[in-house]
């Protein structure tokens, strides 16, 4: 039975007006309201800290920090060389989200909690010094990151017109996370990247998790093809492989992977969280570093040598969805001589005519469609029935409050860091003003010329196109929650128009399907994609390579 929920339209209208008024009001807010004094105890840190103080308010003891449209109000303020016990004042002038100012918080009983997201100083090889949060093994998540400070939850009575100060003490520290452990099936490799370390001016590592095939130990002379699966930071097993454990029988993928008639190959995932995000987008970037070269020259060679891979292009296959989808297609396009094919799912914007719903080619504002007498807000996400979930500005402003200069660890922050050039202060140059949505056309043009995959292939088809024949497989829902299918349609149109050589690629779409749709999941075929990849590898193996050694 489908559950329904009554909607209080007056409350919805009030909330929308409050958000819009707080976002776009020109009147300067008075500062005579309840303030918060946040400091950290010397018992958790006895030295200076730079970072960002984040104050959270909630009507319940549960703080919804990962929710957009109905998330917990957060207020953020940078600190530089803060001393133990030194107060940081969060008052009405400090910007917040989804409520712009403390002055706009209604009076009543609330719960309050605060964090300090600690920044590291990086002296980069490009001559810039920047302060960003260094991932501590959590995947660039400020409220889970080891070493970050936080306070106890405190119940208060908040009055926006009462000039008083509430003290908050950060007296707790998030503890270190355990390193992932090797098992019979899954092995971990941690590789110091000399290229990325040189860029950031400190040791930087890329990790790999390797799922071994059945018979790996019993066949010490066998060498294997490799499936490189890109995606967000995860300590989970490659392919969501779950062996029998605690009385459970193991999932369908475990049963397929370990069956007698399944092709033997290596399945590899990566961890490359960095100071901007939970992964690097896997190609070179002016702000994030030379991760593309690091994968090709440093990481993949180590993995292939250690786990007896067939170190040849035809035996290297890429896959991934969403962020991993962009990475799998981008590595295929930028390193076409190195990989033998990609199975790409719902890739992030591969054509910047659809940067989600923003057209970076000629749109002037990322938040509104502007008409002569009106502005129409641009949605940021939708359900598969078309209903908007939140607006574009809501997502980007939340990230700006959590960390300015693209230091939130969020999605739009890393896109701006990855796709844009370096600004004069060493941080990413804004694609658009985070508070107004006004697009900088010069930065947008730079992003298009460097990272729009359709644009790149149009310019370089004569040289790159012949190396991509038979290698591109793309899968996407027609009702993707972030309109990914629109950029995919344009990419498909481009491939259909190619000449010398003509190559249309392979595109499959899920009707009424959202983000992450897969034809194999729809058919409940846990191993179907990998069997297809194995057939592709066999078909493209050069004469003299004995595929039976990995197909025992």
Secondary structure, 3 states (H helix, E strand, C coil): CCCCCCCCHHHHHHHHHHHHHHHHCCCCCCCCCCEEEEEECCCCCCCCEEEEEEEEEECCCCCCCCCCCCCCEEEEEEEEEECCCCCEEECCCCCEECCCCHHHCCCEEEEEEEEEEECEEEECCCCCEEEECCCCCCCCCCCCCCCCEEECCEEEEECCCCCCEEEEEEEEECCCCCCCCCCCCEEEEEEECHHHHHHHCCCCEEEEEEECCCCCCCCCCCCEEEEEEECCCCCCCHHHCCCCECCECCCHHHHHHCCCCCCCEEEEEEECCCCCCCCCCCCEECCCEEHHHHHHHHHHHHHHHHCCECCCHHHEEEEEECHHHHHHHHHHHHCCCCCCEEEEECCCCCCHHHECCECCCCCCECCEEECCCCEEECEEEECCCCCEEEEHHHHHHHHHHHCCCCCCCCHHHHHHHHHCCECCCCCECCCECCCCCEECHHHHHHHHHHHCHHHHHHHHHHHHHHHCCCCEEEEEECCCCCCHHHHHHHHHHHHHHCCCCCCCCEEEEECCCCCCCCHHHHCCCCCHHHHHHHHHHHHHCCCCCCHHHHCC
